[in-house]
Amino acid sequence: MKIAIYARVSTKDGRQDTENQLRQLRAFAETQGWGVVHEYVDRASGKRGDREQFQKMFAAASRREFDCLLFWSLDRLSREGTVETLNHLQKLTNYGVNYRSFTEQYLDSTGMFKEAVIGILAAVAKQERVRLSERTVAGLERAKAQGRVGGRPKAEDDDPKLVAKIVRLRSHGHSIRSVATEVRRSPNTVLRLIRSIQTDL
């Protein structure tokens, strides 16, 4: 089986090193008889999905350049939240690429419990969507009562219905770009509105 390794640390200043992750992941792949064909290493926050090597890894996955992605732990892959992280794993699955966490043995789509793992993660993500929706409604109601959205006077782009639609689309896994297309606003406007409502939650 062809394996790709993904490793990440949060800073670029040299105080953190990916070599510990990489050494363990390479050794584990060797014990399984897997051939490592790609290694992707980011030195950036896991709270952003636009990491350079992260994006290159997904591009390679879409071309089926490897059969399985091996990472040290789920928070090394992503710290964007439950819904976004599940979307990343689902994207790999849709590409026909498996995934395996080195430290979390239950996160293994190569084994017999693949469907159970996906089901559990989907249930957790559903609960997260419910909580997000509840927080959004509360934030919108407070903003409406104060005559503002995100601390600014109302404007055409600050329509509470528009913000609610954006948050709903994001909570269902749509990318910023696809949400922007759906609501006919620029990606920057969508990001600004998401950040503005988050300050009220």
Residue pairs with C-beta under 8 A, 6 or more apart in sequence:
1 32
1 33
1 34
1 35
1 67
1 68
2 34
2 35
2 37
2 65
2 66
2 67
2 68
3 29
3 34
3 35
3 36
3 37
3 66
3 67
3 68
3 69
3 70
4 36
4 37
4 38
4 39
4 40
4 57
4 60
4 61
4 65
4 66
4 68
4 69
4 70
5 22
5 25
5 26
5 29
5 36
5 38
5 39
5 40
5 69
5 70
5 71
6 40
6 41
6 42
6 53
6 54
6 57
6 69
6 70
6 71
6 76
6 77
7 18
7 21
7 22
7 25
7 39
7 40
7 41
7 42
7 71
7 72
7 76
8 18
8 21
8 41
8 42
8 43
8 44
8 46
8 51
8 54
8 76
8 77
9 16
9 17
9 18
9 42
9 43
10 16
10 43
10 44
10 45
10 46
11 43
12 43
12 44
16 43
18 41
18 43
21 72
21 76
22 39
22 41
24 72
24 102
25 70
25 71
25 72
25 102
26 36
28 70
28 102
29 35
29 36
29 70
34 68
34 70
37 65
37 66
38 57
38 60
38 65
38 66
40 53
40 54
40 56
40 57
41 53
42 51
42 52
42 53
42 54
44 51
44 52
45 79
46 75
46 76
46 77
46 78
46 79
46 80
47 79
47 80
48 80
49 55
49 78
49 80
49 84
49 88
57 69
58 88
58 91
58 92
60 66
61 69
61 91
61 92
61 95
61 97
62 95
64 95
64 96
64 97
66 97
67 97
67 98
68 97
68 98
68 99
68 100
68 110
69 92
69 97
69 98
69 99
69 100
70 99
70 100
70 102
71 77
71 99
71 100
71 101
71 102
72 101
72 102
72 103
73 101
73 102
73 103
73 104
74 85
74 101
74 104
74 107
77 85
77 88
77 101
78 84
78 85
78 88
79 85
80 88
81 128
82 121
82 124
82 125
82 128
83 125
83 128
83 129
83 132
83 171
83 173
84 173
86 121
86 122
86 124
86 125
86 173
87 173
89 99
89 109
89 118
89 121
90 118
90 173
92 98
92 99
92 109
93 99
93 109
93 118
98 109
98 110
98 114
99 107
99 108
99 109
100 107
100 108
100 109
100 110
101 107
101 108
106 113
106 117
107 117
108 114
108 117
109 117
109 118
129 171
129 172
132 167
132 171
133 167
133 168
133 171
135 201
136 163
136 164
136 167
136 168
136 197
136 201
137 164
138 201
139 197
139 200
139 201
140 149
140 160
140 163
140 164
140 197
142 200
143 149
143 150
143 160
143 197
143 200
144 160
147 153
147 154
148 154
148 158
149 158
149 160
149 163
149 193
149 196
149 197
149 200
150 158
150 193
150 195
150 196
150 197
150 199
150 200
151 196
151 199
151 200
152 158
152 196
157 185
157 189
157 192
157 193
158 193
158 196
162 183
162 185
162 193
163 193
163 196
163 197
165 182
165 183
166 179
166 183
166 190
166 193
166 194
167 194
167 197
169 178
169 179
169 182
169 183
170 176
170 179
170 194
174 182
176 187
176 190
176 191
177 187
179 190
180 186
180 187
180 189
180 190
183 190
185 193
